[in-house]
Amino acid sequence: MTNPAARQWYKSKLVALMDLGVDSFKTDFAERIPHMNIKYHEDKYDSYAMHNMYTIMYNQLVHETLEERYGKGGAVVFARSSFAGGQRFPTHWGGDVESTFEGMAETLRGGLSLTLSGFAFTSHDIGGFEGTPPAHVYIRWLAYGLFSSHSRLHGSESYRVPWVYGEEAARILAKYLNAKHRLMPYIYAQAIAAHRLGYPIQRAMLVDFIDDRTAHCLDQQYMLGPSLLFAPVFGDDNHETEYYLPAGTWTAYTPLLGSGKPRVVRGPRWVKEVVPLSEIPAYVRAGSVLALGPSDMKKPDYNLAEGVELRLYHPELGKTVACEIPSGHGAEIAATVTVTSDESQVVVKVVQGSLGGWGVRLFEDPTLKIDGVVGATLDGSGEECVNHGGILFRADSGVTEVIIRRTINPVTV
């Protein structure tokens, strides 16, 4: 990497692969650089300092080679090692980990440490790399791995394709893939925010709840962006897991225990429960506007501004929240939506850009009474409402504003 001729030779090999259609590279290793009995091309390079800098030079060369072909913003590597400043050449994965629950917990802890150190993205080998995971380890790891910004199934001496682990694993993988594909408008928007502001996507709880001392030491759960909380389970279907919900109202992202409707939990509190293999504790923070794509897209790259469902979770009275909907092309924002709530109505307005075939799903107090709606049609039946809860409104064609008039009856505690 320090010899210009060697760099040019290596770059020519990458260019030859790009000519065949390759658009990304896995930059493996670069951390095993010795510091003794080694000489670099120029004497100015200190062998001890270069142990860490070598990986930066390696990833930078590959990243810039990709940029030359695919343009600024069009390059991505899958890097194993890094150092301070390496966040400029994303993304990074956790290396070779054992296929055990201990390895899974270590992976999460390491990823959260990475994103607390200035890196916006983190990934890992779902199911672990070394050894072969039992089916229950593989299934639990699927949920954690797929509800991450970047997901990869990869092993050393055994395959990680789901059917190797049984039909149940294949069904659960399909369910989580569909869920992640639906989340792409949200995840993509978080990636843009990470690029602009440096916020990590998958992050430790203390990032969003710095005033909550309990959140400072949590290393077995995480936030995915500012709205979603996930608590992976590190045990089989008989394992009693425990996780923490900070202050506020939290709505289960999916019906956690097959109850038919998402439950609502008010924090701060610890939750201890046995979670089926087919589920992961996943909650949405009150006040969130969560943009989801259509169901059954079967791919992550689609028009993210078409068929959007805006999920409003317990809107805060007297407050306006903005939500950016990306187009899926670079850092382009297709539309900006604002949500304003007061005691009598919720107003959802496309203030910039446009959305096609969009809708609103309102999660609020169970005593909520809908008094009327302007600009949309109430959809109070169907499988969607049974599976996801909330009250669904489908925006009329061409409208840019939906007004939901409602009455919230006070709850006596």
N, C-alpha and C positions, 0 to 999 in steps of 0.2 A: 504493500500500500504506500510505502514511502518512496518507491522507485517509479518515476514518471513512465518509464518504458513498460514496467510491469503493470501499472494501472491501465495504460492504453491497451495492452494485450488482453487483460481481463475484460475491459469494457467491450472490446471487439467480439468476445464470446457472448456477452449479453445482447449486443446488437444483433448478432446472428440469430439468437433465439427469438428476439422481438420480430425479426423479419418473418418468422414462422407463425407469428400470432400471439406469442406470450406477452401478457400485459402486466405481470407482477412477478416478483422473485422472493423466495424465502431465503433470507440471509442468515444461514445457520452458523453456529459457533462464533468465533472471534474473541471468546473470553479466555481461551487457553494459551495466551501469549506469554512465553517465559520472560523473566526479567534478568536472568543470569546467562552469561555466555552467549549473548546474542548481539548482533551488530546490524544497525539500520543503514539505509542508503546514504544518509547524511549524518555526520557526527553530532550535529546539534540535537538529535533526538535522544533524550534520556530514557534508558530502558525501563526504569521504574514508572515514570510518567506515561510512557507509551503503552504500558499494560492496559490502561483504561482508555487512552485516546485511540488506540488501534481500531476498536469497534466503531467509534464515531466516524473515522475515515472510511472504513469499510462500508457502513450503511449509507454514508453520504454519497460515495461514488455510485452505488447502485441506484439510490433514489434520484440523483441528478441525471443519471443515464436514462432512467424512465421518463423524467420530466422533459428531457430533450426530445423524446419521441411523442409523448402524450400530452405535453403542455403543463403549465403551472396548475397544480391542483389535481392533476391526472396520474400522479405517481403514488404508489403504496408498496411497502415491503412488509414481509412478515419476519421480524427480527427476533433473534434469541437473546442477544446481549446488548448492553448500552452503557451510557455514562451521562453525566450532566450535559445537557444540550441535545441529547439524542431524541428528545420528543419532537424535534423538527423533522424526523424521518420515521413516521409511524408505519405500521403498528408493531407492538412487541407481545410475544407470548412467553409463558412461564417455563419453558424448557422441559426437561425429562422428569416427570413426577411418577411416584408409585400409584398403581391402580387400586387404591384403598381409600376408605373414608378419611384416614389421617392425611393421605396425599391430597385429597380434595380440599380439606380444611387448610392445609399449607398453601395450596394454590390460591385460594380466596384471600388468605392473609397476605401473601406476597403481592397479589394484584392490587389490593387496597393500599399497600405500602408504595407500590409503583405510582399509583395515581395521586397519592399524597405528596409525591416528589416531583410534580410538574408534568407528568405524562398524562395525556388526555384519554388514551385508549389502552386497554389491556385485554389479553386473550390467553388461551391455554389449550391443552389437549383434552378434550372431553373424554371422560372415562379413564384418564391417566395414560401415561406412555409406557412405563415399565410393567411387565406382567400382563395378566388378563383379568379384568375386573369381573366379579360375580355380577349376575344380572341386576340385583338390587342396587349395587354400587353404580353400575352403568346408568340405570334409570334415574336415580337421584341426581347424578351428575348432568344428565341431559337438561334438566330444568335450569340448573345453575349456568351451564354453558351456553344454552340458547337464549337465556335472558341476560346476555352480555352484548357489548357492542359488536364484537367479532367472534364468530363461532367456528370451531374446527374439530372434526372427529379424526383422531390420529393415534395410532399405537405402534409399538415396536415389533414385538414378535407375534402379535395377533391382530385381527381386524377389529374395526369399531363400527362396521355397518350394523344397523339395528336388528336385522333378522337373525344374526348370529346369537342374539340374546333373547330370542323368542318373539312371538306375535305381540305380546303385551308391550314389549319395548318398542316395536315398530309402530304400534298404534299411538303410544305416548309421544314418540318422536314426531309423528305426523301432527299431533295436536299442538305441540309446542312450536313446531315450524310454522303452522298456520297462525298461531298467536304472534310469533315474531314478525311474520310478514305483515300482519295487520298493524303492528306497532311501528312499521318503517317510517311513516310521517313524523312520529314523535322522536324516534331514534335519530333519524337524519337531521331533524331540527337541533337535537342536542349535539350532534357532530359539528354542525355549523357554529353553534355557540362555543364549543370547545376550540374551534379554529380561531374564532374572533377574540374570545375572552380568556381562553385557557382553562375553562372549567372541565374537569374530568367527567366522563359519562358514568362509568361505574365507580362509585366512590364510597368511602367510609361514612358512617352515619354522622360523625362529628362535623363534616363539611356543612351539612344543612342544619344541624342542631348543636351549634357550638356552645350554647348556653346551658345545655342539658348535660350535666356531668356524667350521667349514666352512658350517654352516647359516645363518650370519649374512648371507652375500652371495648366496644363491640367489634369483634372480628369474625363473626360467623353470620353476618347479614350485611346488606348494603343497599344504597339507593342507586337506582338507574335513572340518572337525571334528577330533577328536583321533585318529581311527582310520584315515582314508583318505588316501593320498598319490597325487597325480596329476602327471604330467610331460608336458604337451602337446608335440607334435612340431611344429617350425617348419620343415618341409621336405616334399618329395614322398616317394613310396614308395621312392626310392633314397637318401634322406637318412640319414646316420648321426647319430642323436641321442645325447645323453649326459645322464645324470641321476644324482643322488646319493641313496643310501639310508643314513640314520644307523644307529648301532649298534642291534643287535637282529635279530630274525627277521622277515622281510617275506614275505608270501604274496601272489602275484598275485591281484588281485580277480577277473579273468577269465583263462582260458588265453591268455596274451599272444600266442603265435605259433601258435595252432591245434594245440598239442601234445596236447590232450585232457585234460590235468590241469594245474592251476595250479602254477607253479614256486615254489620257496622260495629266497630269497636272504638271506644273512646279511651284515649291515653291521657296521661302516661300510665302504662301498665305492662307487666310481663304476661305473656300467653304461653301456657304449657299444654300440649296436646299431642295426640297420635295422629299423624298425617298419612293418608293413603299414598301408595307409590305413585299414583297417577296425578298427584297434586304437589304444589309448592306453596307455602305461605307467601302471598303476594297482595299488597295493599296499595291503595291510591290515597294520597294526602288530600285532605279537605282544601277546597279553593282551587284545585287543579282543573285545567282544561286540557284534556287528553285527546289528541287527534289520532284516529285509527283509520286505516284503509279498509277496503271491502274484505269480506271473508272469502276464503278459498282462492286467493290469488295464485298460490303455488309458486311464487317467485318474489324476490325482494325488490326488483327493479321494475317499477311500473309508474304510471302517472300519479304521483302522490297527492295531487290536488283534485283528483276525480273520485267521487263516491266516498268522500270523507265523512266519518261520523265523529262529531265533536261531543265528547263526554264531559259533562259538567258535574263535578263532585262537590256538593254542599257549598255553593257559591257564597262568598262572604258579603253580607249586606253592606251597601254603601261603597263597594270597592269595584274598580274596573280592572280586569285582567286581560292582557293581550296574548295572543297565540299566533306564532308564525307557522305557516304551512309551506314546506319546501316543495319545489317542483321535481326534485330528483336529478337536477342538472347542476353540478357544481354547487356554489353557495347561493344560487338563485332562490328567492322567496316568491312563491306563486301567489300567496294571499296572506293578509294579516287580518285576524279576527279579534274583535273585542267582546268581552262578556261583562255586562253591568247588571248588578242585582240590587233591588231594594225590597221593601216589605210587600209590595204588590205585584212585582213583575221581574222577569229576567229578560234582558235584551241581548241578543246575539247578532253582531253586525260585521259584515265583511267590509272593512274600511279601506282596504287596498288590495288590488288584484282581483281574482275571481276564483270561485269554486264551482265544480260541476256535480250535480246530483248529490248534494250534501244533506246531512241531517244532524239533529241534536238529540242527545240522550241525557236526561236530567236525573241525577241522583240527589235526593234531598230527604228532608224529614218524612218519616212514614205517614204522618198525619197530613201531608200535603194534599191540597185540593186544587185541581186545575179549573180556573174560571173561564179560560178562553185562550186562543192562540191566533196570532196574526202572521201570515207569511208561511205557514206550514200546516201540515195535516197530522193530527194525533194518531199514532199507530199503537193502539193499546192491546194488540193481540199478536199472536204468531210466535214462532219458535225463538226468535231473537229476544223477546221480552222474557220468556221463560228462562232462557239460558243466561242472560246477562243482567236481568233486573233493570231498574231505572224506567223512565217514561220516555218513549221514543217519539220524536217529531220529525217528519220528513219535509224538508224545505220545498216550497212550491217552485216550479221551474222559473229561473230567471231572477228570483228574489235575492236581495243582499242583506235583508234584515228579518229576523224572526223574533217576535215578542211573545213570551209565555206569561200569561197573567195567572197568578195563583195566590192561594191563601194558605199560610202556614199556621196551623192551630198550635198554641203553646202546649208543651208536654209537661205534665205534673210529675215531678220526681219525688 
